Amino acid sequence: MTETPSVLVIGGGSTGCGIARDLAMRGLDVTLVEKGNLTHGTTGRMHGLLHSGGRYAVSDQASAKECIEENRVLRRIASHCVEMTGGLFVQRPEDDDDYFEKKLEGCRECGIPAEVLSAEEAREMEPYLAEDVKRAIRVPDGAVDPFRLCVANAASAIEHGARIETHSEVIDVLVDGGEIVGVEVEHQSGEGPHVHGQPGTTEEIHADYVVNATGAWAGQIGDLAGVDVEVRPSKGVMTIMNVRQVDTVVNRCRPKGDADIVVPHETTCILGTTDEEVENPEDYPEEGWEVDMMIDTLSELVPVLSESRTIRSFWGVRPLYEPPGTGTTDSTDITRDFFLLDHADRDDLPGMSSIVGGKFTTYRMMAEQISDHVCGKLGVDADCRTAEVPLPGSEDFTVLDDYMEEFGIRSPVGRRSTQRLGSRADEVLGGWDGPNPVVCDCEAVTRAEIQDAIDASGTDLNAVRIRTRASMGNCQGAMCCHRMANELSSEYDELVVRDSFDDLYQERWKGERHALWGEQLSQAMLKHMLHATTMNRDGDAAAREGSVDFDAFDAGPDVASGGAGGGPDRAATDGGPDRVGSTSDRRSDGGIEGETDADS
């Protein structure tokens, strides 16, 4: 063992980043590897609910108590990631009175503040609730930004000496003398920030202990190590609306069921969810009827949803786990508790533990418990401090009006920027030397924020997106994808920038495919045509019989009016296929033709 014990964490979701932060703060030598972006898996595909515990107050009171405890911790250490919207459990006329009383009693037994509201009081809070609702229970639910929270944990880990490698897939688990001693990873573009087109490398990373924190993918890592980790992935669909139809988390007050929650999140609302067990966390059907059912059912609670615009839908996979032999057949009955599997005790293979199950709200508690376990294995005596030390951006966080003028940005933009950056606003905005225009109008993201994210993300604009929310607004990148790509142009060559642009555009299109009706269909077509006509992303040759002579046009009015020039056989000069054809597998249509590839 080295002088400073080394730990390798596999998985860059909320739990993995939380573990990396906790162990690094305790003084261990930590490396985290993630095969995609941070939040690539379940963390980046959830409805953003900060649980009060109310949803489990009847069925799983142990989980409910954990939720309200961690709810209070996250409000304290991650203020710039949390919006305390409050929550309502709303009863409709057909919903059971006995269950309503059990929910109220369960909340109080678990220490969850709960107050009964009349129908009139509930509609005063949320005017778009259905007129025939009976009553509601108010609880301290909230909304949390999973991207910002995960990145903040990773940033804190780095500040304490950790190494974070994204786009680095584990391709083998190294076993020596009957003990796990590390992993082999394949870096998609070499070590460090991801750069499109840069050659990949492989690396063996040795460590004194390995933590498998890959959630729904934990079984795949187990297979590489030769052990069984019986995760039962369960998919759920979420649908994003164009505005906030409610400002409070609205839950249906009834036993388990699909389509029972609306979460206000930033400038939108997220509708959730379904619960269906799947075999493979990366290969499962995404059905249009699931989206229809989500909207139809939740419209019983909030009727305006049936008339509102949907901008995208996405599916996530829960990492459910139950001990072997339990025999639960319905995934909705599987506990949401988490389990720590020590493979030395369980499989006679020392050197690795897996953590499975659990909920986003309790990620920090899960990380603390497995960090305690790892320290015990390594003989390290160090206390957890993650419940007391604020995450980067949350130290003494206030939204200050004088930031607006000080940083040269309009006040609404400044307000959004400081809300995202928290206490880092002075560092990011105040430290920016030069013009600071808005790059993403929908989410009011400025150049300074984009460049700050690029510093950490390389050319991965989807990583920039999760750090800033740029391209996540109503237009879904129609007006800003190209602006974001342009921010790379001073450091990277054209083909790298175009590949990065394409990846971002395709990721946006992936979720839009499931919302192509009504006004959103018009919006999607407008987006496609804007990019097709102004950047030739549909690959339509610019020069053809009777078309504009671009060489003559570029040469000036004398030549354009009748002088020598190119003619119809000239190569396209506007970024069409003749210009970028060297990249043989490029999608040049912005996603329409390559629809079947959009889920990969």
C-alpha positions as CSV (number, residue, x, y, z in Angstrom):
1,M,0.0,0.0,0.0
2,T,1.3,3.5,-0.8
3,E,1.9,6.0,1.9
4,T,-1.4,7.7,1.0
5,P,-4.1,5.0,0.3
6,S,-5.5,5.2,-3.2
7,V,-9.1,4.7,-4.2
8,L,-10.6,4.3,-7.6
9,V,-14.2,5.3,-8.0
10,I,-16.1,4.0,-11.1
11,G,-19.1,6.2,-12.0
12,G,-19.5,9.9,-12.4
13,G,-23.1,10.3,-11.2
14,S,-24.2,11.8,-7.9
15,T,-23.1,8.9,-5.8
16,G,-19.7,8.5,-7.4
17,C,-18.9,12.2,-7.3
18,G,-20.2,12.3,-3.7
19,I,-17.8,9.4,-2.8
20,A,-14.9,11.1,-4.6
21,R,-15.5,14.3,-2.7
22,D,-15.9,12.6,0.7
23,L,-12.8,10.5,0.4
24,A,-10.7,13.3,-1.0
25,M,-11.7,15.5,1.9
26,R,-10.5,12.8,4.2
27,G,-7.1,12.9,2.6
28,L,-7.1,9.8,0.4
29,D,-5.7,9.7,-3.1
30,V,-8.8,9.5,-5.3
31,T,-9.3,8.9,-9.0
32,L,-12.8,8.8,-10.6
33,V,-13.5,7.4,-14.0
34,E,-16.7,7.9,-16.0
35,K,-17.4,6.5,-19.5
36,G,-19.4,9.5,-20.6
37,N,-20.0,13.0,-19.1
38,L,-20.6,13.5,-15.5
39,T,-24.3,12.7,-15.0
40,H,-24.2,10.4,-18.1
41,G,-26.4,7.8,-16.4
42,T,-29.4,8.0,-14.0
43,T,-28.3,11.3,-12.4
44,G,-28.7,13.2,-15.6
45,R,-32.1,11.6,-16.3
46,M,-34.3,12.3,-13.3
47,H,-37.1,14.8,-12.6
48,G,-35.1,17.0,-10.3
49,L,-37.2,16.4,-7.1
50,L,-35.6,17.1,-3.8
51,H,-37.6,14.7,-1.7
52,S,-39.1,15.7,1.6
53,G,-39.7,12.0,2.2
54,G,-43.5,12.5,1.8
55,R,-43.6,10.0,-1.2
56,Y,-42.3,7.2,1.1
57,A,-44.1,8.2,4.3
58,V,-46.6,5.3,4.0
59,S,-44.7,2.6,2.1
60,D,-41.0,3.0,3.3
61,Q,-40.6,5.1,6.4
62,A,-36.9,4.4,6.8
63,S,-36.3,6.0,3.4
64,A,-38.7,8.8,4.2
65,K,-36.6,9.7,7.3
66,E,-33.4,9.6,5.3
67,C,-34.9,11.9,2.7
68,I,-36.0,14.6,5.1
69,E,-32.7,14.5,6.9
70,E,-30.7,14.9,3.6
71,N,-33.2,17.5,2.3
72,R,-32.1,19.7,5.2
73,V,-28.4,19.0,4.6
74,L,-28.6,19.8,0.9
75,R,-30.4,23.1,1.5
76,R,-27.5,24.0,3.7
77,I,-24.5,22.8,1.7
78,A,-25.9,23.3,-1.9
79,S,-28.0,26.4,-1.8
80,H,-27.1,27.4,-5.4
81,C,-28.4,24.0,-6.6
82,V,-31.7,23.9,-4.7
83,E,-35.0,25.8,-5.1
84,M,-37.3,25.3,-2.1
85,T,-40.6,25.3,-4.0
86,G,-42.5,23.4,-1.4
87,G,-44.7,20.4,-2.3
88,L,-48.4,19.4,-2.3
89,F,-49.9,15.9,-2.1
90,V,-53.2,16.6,-3.8
91,Q,-56.3,14.5,-3.4
92,R,-58.9,14.2,-6.2
93,P,-62.5,13.1,-5.5
94,E,-61.8,9.5,-6.6
95,D,-58.7,9.2,-4.4
96,D,-59.0,7.3,-1.1
97,D,-59.6,9.2,2.1
98,D,-58.0,6.6,4.3
99,Y,-54.8,6.8,2.2
100,F,-54.8,10.6,2.6
101,E,-54.9,10.2,6.4
102,K,-52.2,7.6,6.3
103,K,-50.0,9.9,4.3
104,L,-50.5,12.7,6.8
105,E,-49.9,10.5,9.8
106,G,-46.8,8.9,8.1
107,C,-45.3,12.3,7.4
108,R,-45.6,13.3,11.0
109,E,-44.2,10.0,12.3
110,C,-41.1,10.5,10.1
111,G,-40.6,14.1,11.2
112,I,-41.7,15.6,7.9
113,P,-43.5,18.9,8.4
114,A,-47.0,18.4,7.0
115,E,-50.0,20.7,6.9
116,V,-53.5,20.0,5.5
117,L,-54.8,22.6,3.1
118,S,-58.4,23.0,1.9
119,A,-59.1,22.8,-1.9
120,E,-59.4,26.6,-1.9
121,E,-56.1,27.1,-0.1
122,A,-54.3,24.7,-2.4
123,R,-55.7,26.5,-5.5
124,E,-54.6,29.8,-4.1
125,M,-51.1,28.4,-4.0
126,E,-51.4,26.8,-7.5
127,P,-54.3,28.3,-9.5
128,Y,-54.0,25.8,-12.3
129,L,-55.0,22.8,-10.1
130,A,-58.2,21.2,-11.1
131,E,-61.3,22.8,-9.8
132,D,-62.6,19.6,-8.3
133,V,-59.6,18.7,-6.1
134,K,-60.6,17.9,-2.5
135,R,-57.7,18.9,-0.3
136,A,-53.9,18.7,-0.1
137,I,-51.0,18.1,2.3
138,R,-48.2,20.7,2.1
139,V,-44.6,19.3,2.6
140,P,-41.1,20.7,2.2
141,D,-40.4,19.2,-1.3
142,G,-38.0,21.2,-3.5
143,A,-36.3,21.2,-6.9
144,V,-32.7,20.4,-7.3
145,D,-30.4,20.8,-10.3
146,P,-28.7,17.4,-10.6
147,F,-26.1,18.6,-13.2
148,R,-25.0,21.5,-11.1
149,L,-24.9,19.5,-7.9
150,C,-22.9,16.7,-9.5
151,V,-20.4,19.1,-11.0
152,A,-20.0,20.9,-7.7
153,N,-19.1,17.6,-6.0
154,A,-16.6,16.8,-8.6
155,A,-15.1,20.3,-8.4
156,S,-14.8,20.0,-4.6
157,A,-13.1,16.6,-5.1
158,I,-10.6,18.2,-7.5
159,E,-9.9,21.0,-5.0
160,H,-9.0,18.3,-2.5
161,G,-6.6,16.6,-4.9
162,A,-8.8,14.1,-6.7
163,R,-8.4,13.2,-10.4
164,I,-11.6,13.1,-12.5
165,E,-11.5,11.4,-15.9
166,T,-14.6,11.6,-18.0
167,H,-15.1,9.8,-21.4
168,S,-13.0,7.0,-19.8
169,E,-14.7,3.6,-20.0
170,V,-13.7,0.7,-17.8
171,I,-12.9,-2.2,-20.1
172,D,-11.4,-4.6,-17.6
173,V,-11.1,-5.1,-13.8
174,L,-7.6,-6.1,-12.8
175,V,-7.3,-9.1,-10.4
176,D,-4.0,-10.2,-9.0
177,G,-3.6,-13.0,-6.5
178,G,-7.3,-13.3,-5.9
179,E,-7.7,-9.6,-5.1
180,I,-8.9,-6.6,-7.2
181,V,-6.1,-4.2,-7.7
182,G,-7.4,-1.7,-10.2
183,V,-9.0,-1.3,-13.6
184,E,-8.1,-0.8,-17.2
185,V,-9.8,2.2,-18.9
186,E,-10.1,3.4,-22.4
187,H,-9.8,7.2,-22.6
188,Q,-11.9,8.3,-25.6
189,S,-9.5,11.1,-26.5
190,G,-6.6,10.6,-24.1
191,E,-6.3,11.8,-20.5
192,G,-7.7,15.2,-19.4
193,P,-10.6,17.2,-20.9
194,H,-12.3,15.6,-23.9
195,V,-11.2,16.9,-27.3
196,H,-13.0,15.7,-30.4
197,G,-10.8,13.9,-32.9
198,Q,-7.9,13.4,-30.5
199,P,-6.6,9.8,-30.5
200,G,-7.8,7.6,-27.7
201,T,-5.5,5.8,-25.2
202,T,-5.8,3.0,-22.7
203,E,-4.5,3.1,-19.1
204,E,-4.2,0.7,-16.2
205,I,-5.1,2.5,-13.0
206,H,-4.0,0.6,-9.9
207,A,-5.6,1.4,-6.5
208,D,-5.6,0.0,-3.0
209,Y,-9.5,-0.1,-3.2
210,V,-12.1,0.1,-6.0
211,V,-15.6,1.4,-5.5
212,N,-18.3,0.4,-8.1
213,A,-20.7,3.3,-8.1
214,T,-22.2,2.8,-11.5
215,G,-25.8,2.5,-10.5
216,A,-27.9,0.6,-13.1
217,W,-24.6,-0.4,-14.8
218,A,-23.1,-2.0,-11.6
219,G,-23.9,-5.5,-12.9
220,Q,-21.7,-4.8,-16.0
221,I,-18.7,-3.9,-13.8
222,G,-19.4,-6.9,-11.7
223,D,-19.3,-9.1,-14.8
224,L,-15.8,-7.8,-15.6
225,A,-14.7,-8.7,-12.1
226,G,-16.4,-12.1,-12.2
227,V,-19.1,-11.4,-9.5
228,D,-22.8,-11.1,-9.7
229,V,-24.4,-7.7,-8.8
230,E,-28.1,-8.3,-9.3
231,V,-29.3,-4.8,-10.2
232,R,-32.9,-4.6,-11.6
233,P,-33.0,-1.6,-13.8
234,S,-36.3,0.1,-14.1
235,K,-37.1,2.7,-16.7
236,G,-39.2,5.8,-16.3
237,V,-40.2,8.6,-18.7
238,M,-40.1,12.3,-18.0
239,T,-41.6,15.0,-20.1
240,I,-40.5,18.6,-20.1
241,M,-43.0,21.5,-20.6
242,N,-42.1,24.8,-22.1
243,V,-42.9,26.9,-19.0
244,R,-43.7,26.5,-15.3
245,Q,-47.4,25.6,-15.2
246,V,-46.9,25.2,-11.4
247,D,-44.4,26.7,-9.0
248,T,-44.8,24.0,-6.4
249,V,-44.1,20.3,-6.6
250,V,-47.5,18.7,-7.2
251,N,-47.9,15.0,-6.3
252,R,-51.0,12.9,-6.6
253,C,-52.0,11.7,-3.2
254,R,-52.7,8.0,-3.9
255,P,-50.7,4.7,-3.6
256,K,-48.1,3.9,-6.2
257,G,-48.9,4.7,-9.8
258,D,-47.5,6.1,-13.0
259,A,-47.7,9.8,-13.9
260,D,-48.2,11.3,-10.4
261,I,-45.8,14.2,-10.1
262,V,-45.1,17.6,-11.6
263,V,-41.8,19.3,-10.6
264,P,-41.1,22.9,-11.4
265,H,-37.5,23.1,-12.6
266,E,-35.7,26.3,-13.6
267,T,-37.9,27.8,-16.4
268,T,-39.8,24.6,-17.1
269,C,-41.9,21.8,-15.5
270,I,-41.0,18.2,-15.6
271,L,-43.7,15.6,-15.6
272,G,-43.0,12.1,-14.1
273,T,-42.9,9.2,-14.3
274,T,-43.4,5.5,-15.1
275,D,-41.8,2.4,-13.6
276,E,-41.1,-0.6,-15.9
277,E,-38.3,-3.1,-15.4
278,V,-35.9,-3.5,-18.3
279,E,-33.0,-6.0,-19.0
280,N,-30.4,-3.5,-20.3
281,P,-30.0,0.0,-18.9
282,E,-28.8,1.2,-22.4
283,D,-31.2,-0.7,-24.7
284,Y,-34.9,-0.4,-24.1
285,P,-37.9,0.9,-26.0
286,E,-39.0,4.6,-25.7
287,E,-42.7,4.5,-26.5
288,G,-44.8,7.5,-27.6
289,W,-47.8,6.2,-25.6
290,E,-45.8,6.7,-22.4
291,V,-45.6,10.4,-23.1
292,D,-49.3,10.6,-24.0
293,M,-50.2,8.8,-20.8
294,M,-48.0,11.1,-18.8
295,I,-49.7,14.2,-20.1
296,D,-53.3,12.8,-20.1
297,T,-53.0,11.4,-16.5
298,L,-51.4,14.5,-15.0
299,S,-53.9,16.7,-16.7
300,E,-56.4,15.3,-14.2
301,L,-54.5,17.3,-11.6
302,V,-53.3,20.2,-13.7
303,P,-55.8,20.5,-16.6
304,V,-53.7,23.2,-18.4
305,L,-51.1,20.6,-19.2
306,S,-53.3,19.1,-21.9
307,E,-53.1,22.4,-23.8
308,S,-49.5,23.2,-23.1
309,R,-46.4,22.8,-25.3
310,T,-44.1,19.9,-24.7
311,I,-40.5,20.6,-25.7
312,R,-38.9,17.2,-25.1
313,S,-39.1,13.8,-23.3
314,F,-36.4,11.6,-21.9
315,W,-36.1,8.3,-20.1
316,G,-34.0,7.4,-17.1
317,V,-33.2,4.0,-15.5
318,R,-33.4,3.5,-11.8
319,P,-30.7,1.3,-10.2
320,L,-33.1,-0.8,-8.1
321,Y,-31.7,-3.6,-6.0
322,E,-33.0,-6.2,-3.7
323,P,-31.1,-9.1,-1.9
324,P,-31.2,-12.4,-3.8
325,G,-34.2,-14.6,-3.0
326,T,-36.5,-11.7,-2.2
327,G,-38.7,-12.6,-5.1
328,T,-40.4,-9.2,-5.8
329,T,-42.1,-9.3,-9.3
330,D,-43.3,-5.7,-9.5
331,S,-40.5,-3.2,-9.7
332,T,-42.7,-0.6,-7.9
333,D,-42.6,-2.8,-4.8
334,I,-38.7,-2.9,-4.7
335,T,-37.3,-0.8,-1.9
336,R,-35.7,2.5,-2.7
337,D,-33.1,1.9,0.0
338,F,-29.5,1.5,-0.9
339,F,-27.1,-1.5,-0.3
340,L,-23.4,-1.7,0.2
341,L,-22.0,-4.9,-1.2
342,D,-18.5,-5.9,0.1
343,H,-17.2,-8.4,-2.5
344,A,-14.6,-9.7,0.0
345,D,-17.4,-10.9,2.4
346,R,-19.9,-11.7,-0.4
347,D,-17.8,-13.2,-3.1
348,D,-14.4,-13.9,-1.5
349,L,-12.9,-11.2,-3.8
350,P,-11.3,-8.5,-1.7
351,G,-10.5,-5.0,-3.0
352,M,-13.9,-3.8,-4.2
353,S,-17.3,-2.8,-3.0
354,S,-20.4,-1.9,-5.0
355,I,-23.1,0.5,-3.9
356,V,-26.5,0.0,-5.4
357,G,-30.1,1.2,-5.1
358,G,-30.9,4.5,-3.3
359,K,-32.2,7.8,-4.4
360,F,-30.7,11.1,-5.6
361,T,-31.7,13.0,-2.5
362,T,-29.7,10.6,-0.3
363,Y,-26.6,10.5,-2.5
364,R,-24.5,12.3,0.2
365,M,-25.5,9.9,2.9
366,M,-24.8,6.9,0.7
367,A,-21.4,8.4,-0.1
368,E,-20.6,8.9,3.6
369,Q,-21.5,5.3,4.4
370,I,-19.3,3.7,1.7
371,S,-16.5,6.2,2.5
372,D,-16.6,5.1,6.1
373,H,-16.5,1.5,4.9
374,V,-13.5,2.2,2.6
375,C,-11.6,4.0,5.3
376,G,-12.2,1.1,7.6
377,K,-10.8,-1.3,5.0
378,L,-7.7,0.9,4.5
379,G,-7.1,1.6,8.2
380,V,-7.8,5.4,7.7
381,D,-9.1,7.3,10.7
382,A,-10.8,10.4,9.3
383,D,-14.3,11.9,9.8
384,C,-16.8,12.8,7.2
385,R,-17.2,16.6,6.7
386,T,-19.5,16.7,3.7
387,A,-22.6,17.5,5.7
388,E,-21.0,20.7,7.1
389,V,-18.7,22.1,4.4
390,P,-20.6,23.9,1.6
391,L,-20.1,22.8,-2.0
392,P,-18.2,25.2,-4.3
393,G,-20.7,27.9,-5.2
394,S,-22.7,27.7,-2.1
395,E,-20.4,29.5,0.4
396,D,-22.1,32.6,1.6
397,F,-24.3,32.5,-1.5
398,T,-26.4,35.6,-2.1
399,V,-27.8,37.0,-5.3
400,L,-26.5,40.5,-5.4
401,D,-28.2,43.2,-7.6
402,D,-24.9,45.1,-7.9
403,Y,-23.4,42.1,-9.8
404,M,-25.5,43.2,-12.8
405,E,-23.8,46.5,-13.5
406,E,-20.4,45.4,-12.1
407,F,-20.1,42.5,-14.6
408,G,-21.5,44.4,-17.6
409,I,-24.6,42.3,-18.1
410,R,-28.3,43.2,-18.1
411,S,-30.0,42.6,-14.7
412,P,-32.2,39.6,-15.6
413,V,-29.2,37.9,-17.2
414,G,-27.0,38.8,-14.2
415,R,-29.6,37.4,-11.8
416,R,-29.7,34.0,-13.6
417,S,-25.9,33.9,-13.8
418,T,-25.5,34.5,-10.1
419,Q,-28.1,32.0,-9.3
420,R,-26.3,29.4,-11.3
421,L,-22.8,30.3,-10.2
422,G,-23.6,31.1,-6.6
423,S,-20.5,32.3,-4.7
424,R,-18.3,31.6,-7.8
425,A,-20.0,34.5,-9.6
426,D,-17.3,37.0,-8.7
427,E,-14.6,34.5,-9.9
428,V,-16.3,33.7,-13.2
429,L,-18.0,36.9,-14.2
430,G,-15.7,39.4,-12.4
431,G,-12.6,37.6,-13.7
432,W,-13.7,37.7,-17.4
433,D,-11.7,40.3,-19.4
434,G,-13.7,41.3,-22.5
435,P,-17.2,41.6,-23.8
436,N,-19.6,39.3,-22.2
437,P,-22.6,38.8,-24.5
438,V,-25.4,36.4,-23.9
439,V,-24.8,33.2,-25.8
440,C,-28.0,31.3,-24.9
441,D,-31.0,33.7,-24.7
442,C,-33.5,31.1,-23.3
443,E,-31.4,30.4,-20.2
444,A,-29.5,33.7,-20.1
445,V,-26.0,32.1,-20.3
446,T,-23.2,34.5,-21.0
447,R,-19.8,34.0,-22.7
448,A,-18.0,34.1,-19.4
449,E,-19.9,31.1,-18.2
450,I,-19.5,29.2,-21.4
451,Q,-15.7,29.8,-21.4
452,D,-15.5,28.8,-17.8
453,A,-17.2,25.5,-18.6
454,I,-15.0,25.0,-21.7
455,D,-12.0,25.3,-19.5
456,A,-13.1,22.2,-17.6
457,S,-14.9,20.3,-20.4
458,G,-12.6,20.7,-23.5
459,T,-14.6,20.5,-26.7
460,D,-17.5,18.5,-25.1
461,L,-20.3,21.0,-25.5
462,N,-22.7,18.6,-23.8
463,A,-20.6,18.8,-20.7
464,V,-20.7,22.6,-21.2
465,R,-24.5,22.3,-21.4
466,I,-24.9,20.4,-18.1
467,R,-22.7,23.0,-16.3
468,T,-24.5,26.0,-17.6
469,R,-28.0,24.9,-19.0
470,A,-27.1,26.5,-22.3
471,S,-29.3,25.0,-25.1
472,M,-31.7,23.5,-22.5
473,G,-34.4,26.2,-22.9
474,N,-37.5,26.5,-25.1
475,C,-35.7,26.6,-28.4
476,Q,-33.6,23.5,-27.5
477,G,-30.5,25.0,-29.0
478,A,-32.0,26.4,-32.2
479,M,-30.5,29.8,-31.5
480,C,-27.5,28.9,-29.5
481,C,-25.9,25.6,-30.5
482,H,-23.8,27.3,-33.2
483,R,-22.9,30.2,-30.8
484,M,-21.7,27.7,-28.3
485,A,-19.6,25.9,-30.9
486,N,-18.2,29.3,-32.0
487,E,-16.8,29.8,-28.5
488,L,-14.4,26.9,-29.3
489,S,-13.1,28.4,-32.6
490,S,-10.3,30.4,-31.1
491,E,-8.6,27.2,-29.7
492,Y,-9.6,24.4,-32.0
493,D,-9.7,23.8,-35.7
494,E,-12.8,23.7,-37.8
495,L,-13.4,20.0,-38.0
496,V,-13.1,19.6,-34.2
497,V,-15.6,22.5,-33.7
498,R,-18.0,21.0,-36.3
499,D,-17.8,17.5,-34.6
500,S,-18.5,19.1,-31.2
501,F,-21.4,21.1,-32.7
502,D,-22.9,17.9,-34.2
503,D,-22.7,16.0,-30.9
504,L,-24.6,18.8,-29.1
505,Y,-27.2,19.2,-31.8
506,Q,-27.8,15.4,-31.9
507,E,-28.2,15.2,-28.1
508,R,-30.8,18.0,-28.2
509,W,-32.6,16.3,-31.1
510,K,-32.7,12.9,-29.2
511,G,-35.3,14.2,-26.7
512,E,-37.2,16.4,-29.2
513,R,-38.2,13.4,-31.3
514,H,-40.8,12.5,-28.7
515,A,-42.5,15.9,-28.7
516,L,-43.3,16.5,-32.4
517,W,-46.9,17.7,-32.4
518,G,-48.6,21.1,-32.2
519,E,-46.5,24.2,-31.6
520,Q,-43.4,22.1,-30.8
521,L,-43.5,20.5,-34.2
522,S,-43.5,23.9,-35.8
523,Q,-40.6,24.9,-33.5
524,A,-38.6,21.8,-34.4
525,M,-39.1,22.4,-38.1
526,L,-38.1,26.0,-37.7
527,K,-34.9,24.9,-35.9
528,H,-34.1,22.4,-38.7
529,M,-34.7,24.9,-41.5
530,L,-32.7,27.6,-39.8
531,H,-29.7,25.3,-39.5
532,A,-30.3,23.8,-42.9
533,T,-30.5,27.1,-44.8
534,T,-28.0,29.2,-42.9
535,M,-25.3,26.5,-42.2
536,N,-26.3,23.9,-44.9
537,R,-26.7,21.2,-42.2
538,D,-29.0,19.3,-44.5
539,G,-26.0,18.8,-46.9
540,D,-27.9,20.5,-49.9
541,A,-25.2,21.4,-52.4
542,A,-25.0,25.2,-52.7
543,A,-23.8,25.5,-56.3
544,R,-26.0,23.9,-58.9
545,E,-27.5,24.9,-62.3
546,G,-28.9,28.4,-62.0
547,S,-27.7,28.9,-58.5
548,V,-25.7,31.8,-57.1
549,D,-22.1,32.0,-58.2
550,F,-20.4,32.3,-54.7
551,D,-16.9,32.8,-56.0
552,A,-18.2,35.8,-58.0
553,F,-20.3,37.0,-55.1
554,D,-17.2,36.9,-52.8
555,A,-15.1,38.7,-55.4
556,G,-17.3,41.8,-55.2
557,P,-20.0,43.6,-57.3
558,D,-18.0,44.0,-60.5
559,V,-17.3,40.3,-60.8
560,A,-20.7,39.3,-59.5
561,S,-22.4,41.3,-62.2
562,G,-21.0,39.3,-65.0
563,G,-17.2,38.7,-64.7
564,A,-15.4,35.4,-64.5
565,G,-16.5,33.2,-61.7
566,G,-17.1,29.7,-60.6
567,G,-20.2,28.4,-62.2
568,P,-22.4,25.4,-61.4
569,D,-19.5,22.9,-61.2
570,R,-17.7,24.7,-58.3
571,A,-17.5,23.1,-54.9
572,A,-19.9,24.3,-52.2
573,T,-18.4,27.1,-50.2
574,D,-20.9,27.4,-47.4
575,G,-20.0,24.4,-45.3
576,G,-21.9,21.8,-47.4
577,P,-20.7,18.3,-48.1
578,D,-17.9,19.2,-50.4
579,R,-16.4,21.2,-47.6
580,V,-16.8,18.7,-44.7
581,G,-16.9,15.5,-46.7
582,S,-13.6,14.3,-45.2
583,T,-15.5,13.1,-42.2
584,S,-17.3,10.2,-43.7
585,D,-19.7,9.5,-40.9
586,R,-20.8,13.0,-40.3
587,R,-24.5,13.6,-39.8
588,S,-25.0,16.7,-41.9
589,D,-28.8,16.9,-41.6
590,G,-29.0,18.0,-38.0
591,G,-30.6,14.8,-36.9
592,I,-33.7,14.1,-39.1
593,E,-32.1,11.5,-41.4
594,G,-30.1,9.9,-38.6
595,E,-33.0,9.5,-36.3
596,T,-32.3,5.8,-35.5
597,D,-28.9,6.8,-34.2
598,A,-30.1,9.5,-31.9
599,D,-30.4,7.2,-28.9
600,S,-26.8,5.9,-29.0
